[in-house]
Amino acid sequence: MDLVSGKGGQGRIALEGLSVRLVDIDKAVYINSGEAFYRRFAGAAAARRLQGKWLKGSASGEALGALTSLTDLRTFMRQALNAHGPLRRAREATVAGKMAIGVTDGARGGTLYVAATGTPYPLAIVEHGRTHGELSFNKWNQPVSLEPPADAINIKQLQSR
């Protein structure tokens, strides 16, 4: 995800073999995915019609609004860091070529790595065990251009049919 403070973000999210592209800008959320994603969340008929197309919904609406927590860095970090067990310091590690200090959640097993030199930006959150995965933070202070996708289908039009 590429995030712009106070404006939104864009990127790709993959979970359980499903991938979705996401753009959050101007109080609207846009998603684009393939047939498998739409089949799982909207049914087979909708999947055939929607695959590869952009859907647009309100950033505060029920249908797509929950995705905005992924494009707001403060909200995302608050959610990711508030639900934890006892914390302990982990070994120093190299993350994306940078020395990092780790903080491990003793109950859930995930580790947050923060830059050990320079500005202490988060560099990665690594989940261990059965639900292993990694979330990297690697483009701090780089410019991002957010553009709404052209020809998006407004989800309200689909809901009224």
Secondary structure, 3 states (H helix, E strand, C coil): CEEECCCEEEEEEEECCEEEEEEEECCEEEEEECHHHHHHHHCHHHHHHHCCCEEEEECCCCCCHHHHHHCCHHHHHHHHHHCCCCEEEEEEEEECCEEEEEEEECCCCCEEEEECCCCCCEEEEEECHHHCEEEECCCCCCCCCCCCCCCCEEHHHHHCC
